[in-house]
Amino acid sequence: MDGRLSFTVPWSFDLGYKSALFETDPVLQLGVSVNILSENQSFRFGVVNLFTIGGNISETPCVDRLFRDFHCGTGLPWVDRPSPSKGDAQIYTFNYRLDF
């Protein structure tokens, strides 16, 4: 296969969010992809979210009239709240294309 080789860098940037009860820091996510092209076929393989910079999450509990802490979104007791997810799971991709 006598083809062309190229690299791409899939990326995303989020400015974050801040409220009285929830805060996320800005985040930059970078990946890498290798592309091999020939006359009638192409290969692409890579990974998304290879590097994540920033994106820390912090939450503050809501408090009811009896001064009990609970998760504002789910209503669960604060100790049973779901862990916040940064969405930084690495996704591996492989594509093959044949043109005829």
ZAKOLTOR-921170 format. One record per residue: y negated, z, x negated of N, C-alpha, C in turn; residue number from 0; residue in one letter. Coordinates in pm, 1 decimal, always signed. Each point is the difference from the previous one (the first is absolute). Example, Ala and Ser with C-alpha at 12.3 -4.5 7.8 and 13.67 -1.06 7.14 Angstrom:
2
(atom (+569.0; +780.0; -1319.0); (-119.0; +0.0; +89.0); (-120.0; +0.0; -90.0); 0; "A") (atom (-105.0; -72.0; +35.0); (-119.0; +6.0; -82.0); (-109.0; +73.0; +77.0); 1; "S") 
END
This chain:
100
(atom (+116.3; +0.0; -84.1); (-116.3; +0.0; +84.1); (-122.9; +0.0; -88.9); 0; "M") (atom (-70.5; -112.1; -5.7); (-121.1; -12.7; -80.0); (-119.0; +19.0; +93.2); 1; "D") (atom (-57.4; +119.7; +2.3); (-104.5; +28.6; +97.9); (-118.6; +71.8; -59.2); 2; "G") (atom (-85.9; +38.0; +90.3); (-120.5; +73.6; -36.7); (+20.9; +147.6; +29.9); 3; "R") (atom (-58.3; +82.4; -82.6); (+10.5; +143.8; +14.1); (-139.2; +56.2; +26.4); 4; "L") (atom (-10.3; +85.3; +99.0); (-128.0; +65.6; +28.0); (+24.5; +143.8; +43.7); 5; "S") (atom (-102.3; +79.0; -14.4); (+4.3; +140.4; +38.8); (-110.7; +26.0; +100.7); 6; "F") (atom (+27.9; +85.6; +96.1); (-102.6; +43.9; +93.2); (+1.2; +152.8; +3.0); 7; "T") (atom (-113.7; +55.4; +36.6); (-14.2; +144.9; +9.9); (-43.3; +34.0; +143.0); 8; "V") (atom (+96.5; +30.8; +88.6); (-39.2; +42.8; +133.7); (-64.0; +138.5; -9.3); 9; "P") (atom (-111.2; +16.8; +68.8); (-71.0; +127.2; -8.2); (-64.3; +33.8; +133.5); 10; "W") (atom (-28.4; +128.0; +17.2); (-75.6; +45.5; +116.7); (-86.5; +118.1; -42.8); 11; "S") (atom (-113.7; +13.1; +65.6); (-92.1; +109.4; -28.7); (-47.3; +57.3; +132.3); 12; "F") (atom (+3.0; +130.9; +11.9); (-45.2; +69.4; +120.4); (-104.7; +102.5; -42.0); 13; "D") (atom (-110.9; +3.9; +71.2); (-108.5; +90.9; -34.8); (+25.6; +144.6; +39.0); 14; "L") (atom (+107.5; +25.8; +72.5); (+32.1; +136.3; +39.9); (-63.9; +34.9; +133.5); 15; "G") (atom (+13.4; +127.2; +36.6); (-49.0; +46.0; +129.4); (-27.1; +149.4; -10.6); 16; "Y") (atom (-103.1; +45.5; +70.1); (-30.8; +141.9; -2.4); (-45.4; +45.4; +137.4); 17; "K") (atom (+64.0; +105.2; +48.8); (-42.1; +64.4; +124.4); (+12.0; +150.5; -20.5); 18; "S") (atom (-29.9; +75.8; +103.6); (+5.4; +145.9; -11.9); (+141.4; +50.2; -25.8); 19; "A") (atom (+102.1; -73.7; +46.1); (+137.6; +48.8; -9.3); (+92.3; -83.7; -88.4); 20; "L") (atom (-45.4; -117.1; -43.8); (+87.8; -91.7; -73.0); (-82.2; -76.7; -102.3); 21; "F") (atom (+53.9; -12.0; -122.1); (-71.3; -73.3; -104.5); (+98.1; -76.9; -87.5); 22; "E") (atom (-30.9; -127.0; -25.6); (+76.5; -78.5; -96.4); (-97.2; -52.5; -104.8); 23; "T") (atom (+41.6; +7.1; -124.9); (-80.8; -51.4; -109.8); (+14.3; -152.1; -7.0); 24; "D") (atom (-96.3; -68.0; -59.5); (+16.2; -144.2; -21.9); (+128.0; -28.4; -78.6); 25; "P") (atom (+59.2; -117.2; +26.6); (+126.6; -34.1; -65.7); (+0.0; -147.6; -39.8); 26; "V") (atom (+55.0; -26.6; -117.0); (+21.7; -136.4; -48.7); (+149.5; -14.4; -24.4); 27; "L") (atom (+60.6; -103.4; +60.4); (+142.2; -26.1; -17.4); (+17.1; -139.1; -61.1); 28; "Q") (atom (+79.6; -7.1; -105.7); (+22.5; -124.4; -73.1); (+148.7; -32.2; -6.3); 29; "L") (atom (+31.0; -127.5; +0.5); (+136.9; -46.8; -16.5); (+2.5; -115.0; -99.2); 30; "G") (atom (+113.3; -64.0; -11.5); (+13.4; -117.6; -86.0); (+105.4; -92.2; +60.8); 31; "V") (atom (-24.0; -128.5; -13.4); (+92.7; -100.2; +50.8); (+9.5; -113.9; -100.8); 32; "S") (atom (+120.9; -47.5; -21.9); (+24.9; -113.5; -90.1); (+41.9; -118.4; +85.6); 33; "V") (atom (-65.1; -114.1; -22.7); (+26.4; -121.2; +77.3); (+47.1; -110.0; -94.5); 34; "N") (atom (+112.8; -60.6; +34.3); (+54.0; -111.8; -78.9); (+10.9; -118.8; +94.5); 35; "I") (atom (-69.6; -107.9; -32.0); (-2.8; -118.9; +84.7); (+58.9; -118.3; -74.8); 36; "L") (atom (+80.9; -78.2; +69.7); (+48.8; -126.0; -55.5); (-24.9; -108.5; +103.6); 37; "S") (atom (+58.3; -115.3; -22.4); (-25.6; -114.8; +87.3); (+35.3; +27.0; +146.0); 38; "E") (atom (+116.3; +58.3; +25.4); (+41.9; +19.4; +139.3); (+46.1; +142.0; +33.1); 39; "N") (atom (-21.4; +93.1; -89.2); (+38.9; +136.6; +29.8); (-97.3; +98.2; -64.3); 40; "Q") (atom (-0.9; +119.2; +55.7); (-86.0; +104.1; -55.8); (+68.1; +135.8; +13.6); 41; "S") (atom (-28.7; +85.6; -95.6); (+46.5; +138.3; -1.3); (-122.8; +90.7; -7.6); 42; "F") (atom (+4.4; +107.0; +71.9); (-105.1; +101.1; -11.1); (+67.2; +136.3; +8.9); 43; "R") (atom (-27.3; +83.5; -95.9); (+48.5; +137.2; +8.1); (-108.4; +93.1; -51.4); 44; "F") (atom (-4.1; +119.0; +59.2); (-104.3; +93.6; -38.0); (+16.2; +133.3; +68.6); 45; "G") (atom (-101.0; +81.7; -19.4); (-2.6; +133.0; +59.7); (-142.6; +29.0; +47.3); 46; "V") (atom (-8.4; +56.9; +120.0); (-127.3; +41.2; +57.6); (-12.8; +150.7; -20.5); 47; "V") (atom (-120.0; +48.2; -23.7); (-28.8; +142.7; -23.6); (+68.9; +51.8; -126.2); 48; "N") (atom (+0.6; -81.2; -103.7); (+58.8; +43.0; -126.7); (-79.4; +117.0; -57.7); 49; "L") (atom (-132.6; -6.7; +10.7); (-87.7; +107.0; -46.8); (-91.7; +41.6; +114.1); 50; "F") (atom (-14.1; +129.0; +19.6); (-92.6; +54.0; +99.2); (-92.9; +96.1; -71.5); 51; "T") (atom (-129.1; -24.2; +15.6); (-101.1; +85.3; -62.1); (-82.6; +62.8; +111.6); 52; "I") (atom (+2.0; +131.6; +8.1); (-75.9; +71.1; +103.3); (+81.9; +16.2; +126.4); 53; "G") (atom (-68.9; +17.1; +112.9); (+66.5; +8.1; +129.3); (+49.6; +137.9; +38.9); 54; "G") (atom (-50.8; +104.1; -64.6); (+43.2; +134.4; +37.4); (-42.4; +32.1; +143.2); 55; "N") (atom (+82.9; +74.3; +69.8); (-23.3; +33.2; +140.2); (-9.4; +151.3; +13.8); 56; "I") (atom (-98.6; +45.5; +75.9); (-7.7; +143.1; +30.0); (-31.5; +17.8; +148.0); 57; "S") (atom (+63.2; +98.8; +59.2); (-18.4; +29.8; +141.8); (-39.5; +145.9; +16.7); 58; "E") (atom (-68.5; +27.5; +107.4); (-37.4; +136.3; +37.0); (+57.5; +26.1; +138.3); 59; "T") (atom (+61.2; +115.2; +22.6); (+59.4; +25.3; +131.2); (-104.9; +25.6; +107.9); 60; "P") (atom (+39.6; -27.4; +122.1); (-78.1; +44.7; +115.2); (+41.0; +144.5; +28.6); 61; "C") (atom (-84.6; +73.9; +69.8); (+26.6; +140.4; +29.9); (-19.5; +21.5; +149.9); 62; "V") (atom (+97.5; +65.8; +62.1); (-13.2; +28.3; +143.4); (-72.1; +132.8; +23.1); 63; "D") (atom (-11.7; +41.1; +125.4); (-73.7; +122.3; +34.4); (+64.6; +127.5; -55.2); 64; "R") (atom (+128.7; -7.1; -29.9); (+69.2; +114.3; -58.1); (+3.2; -7.4; -152.8); 65; "L") (atom (-80.7; -88.3; -57.6); (-13.5; -18.8; -144.5); (+128.7; -45.1; -66.8); 66; "F") (atom (+79.8; -80.1; +73.0); (+121.3; -58.2; -56.7); (-32.6; -140.4; -50.7); 67; "R") (atom (+48.9; -31.9; -117.7); (-20.8; -132.7; -57.7); (+101.9; -97.7; +56.3); 68; "D") (atom (-46.0; -120.7; +34.2); (+92.0; -104.0; +45.6); (-51.6; -136.1; -45.2); 69; "F") (atom (+91.1; -96.4; -2.7); (-35.0; -136.2; -39.5); (-73.5; -66.7; +116.1); 70; "H") (atom (-118.8; -48.9; -26.1); (-85.1; -53.8; +106.7); (+61.3; -123.1; +67.6); 71; "C") (atom (+68.0; -83.6; -74.3); (+53.8; -123.8; +56.6); (+127.4; +17.6; +78.6); 72; "G") (atom (+85.8; +91.5; -43.9); (+130.7; +16.1; +65.3); (+9.8; +127.1; +84.4); 73; "T") (atom (-84.7; +98.5; -27.2); (+8.3; +127.0; +70.2); (+105.2; +93.5; -56.5); 74; "G") (atom (+71.0; -41.9; -104.0); (+101.8; +84.8; -62.5); (-65.8; +114.8; -75.7); 75; "L") (atom (+71.2; +112.0; -14.7); (-51.3; +105.7; -87.2); (-26.9; -57.1; -139.8); 76; "P") (atom (-103.7; +50.6; -63.8); (-43.7; -56.4; -128.7); (+112.5; -1.2; -103.2); 77; "W") (atom (+86.6; +100.3; -0.6); (+109.5; +3.6; -97.9); (+105.0; -107.0; +28.3); 78; "V") (atom (+5.9; -53.0; +122.3); (+97.8; -102.6; +37.9); (-60.3; -139.9; +4.8); 79; "D") (atom (-121.9; -17.3; -45.9); (-69.7; -128.4; +11.2); (+68.9; -107.3; -84.2); 80; "R") (atom (-14.7; -125.0; +38.8); (+55.8; -108.2; -83.0); (-80.7; -15.5; -128.9); 81; "P") (atom (+66.8; -34.2; -107.2); (-69.3; -22.6; -127.1); (-79.7; -128.9; +8.8); 82; "S") (atom (-124.6; +0.8; -46.3); (-77.9; -123.5; +3.2); (+58.0; -102.5; -96.7); 83; "P") (atom (-1.0; -125.0; +40.8); (+55.3; -108.5; -81.3); (-112.2; -85.6; -55.3); 84; "S") (atom (+6.9; -29.2; -130.1); (-102.4; -82.0; -63.9); (+25.8; -149.3; +17.7); 85; "K") (atom (+114.5; -39.2; +49.6); (+29.8; -141.8; +16.5); (+10.5; -73.2; -132.3); 86; "G") (atom (+57.2; +65.7; -100.2); (+8.8; -61.9; -131.9); (+142.5; -36.3; -39.6); 87; "D") (atom (+85.4; -21.3; +98.2); (+138.2; -39.3; -29.6); (+1.1; -136.9; -68.1); 88; "A") (atom (+80.8; -13.4; -102.2); (+11.7; -127.5; -69.3); (+89.9; -93.2; +80.0); 89; "Q") (atom (-45.2; -122.8; +16.3); (+74.8; -101.3; +74.3); (+34.0; -113.1; -95.9); 90; "I") (atom (+128.4; -25.5; -15.8); (+46.1; -106.5; -89.5); (+25.3; -125.4; +82.0); 91; "Y") (atom (-44.4; -113.6; -51.7); (+15.8; -125.3; +72.2); (+67.3; -105.0; -87.7); 92; "T") (atom (+74.7; -87.3; +65.3); (+59.2; -116.4; -65.7); (+1.1; -113.4; +100.9); 93; "F") (atom (-57.8; -112.1; -37.0); (-2.5; -118.0; +88.1); (+50.3; -121.0; -78.1); 94; "N") (atom (+78.5; -79.2; +67.2); (+46.6; -128.0; -54.7); (-30.7; -105.4; +103.3); 95; "Y") (atom (-55.6; -109.9; -44.7); (-34.5; -109.7; +92.1); (+49.4; -131.2; -59.1); 96; "R") (atom (+68.5; -76.6; +85.2); (+50.7; -130.8; -39.2); (-58.6; -103.7; +95.1); 97; "L") (atom (-71.1; -95.8; -54.0); (-57.2; -108.5; +79.3); (+84.8; -124.6; -16.2); 98; "D") (atom (+31.7; -64.1; +113.0); (+76.3; -125.8; -8.7); (-50.6; -98.0; +101.6); 99; "F") 
END
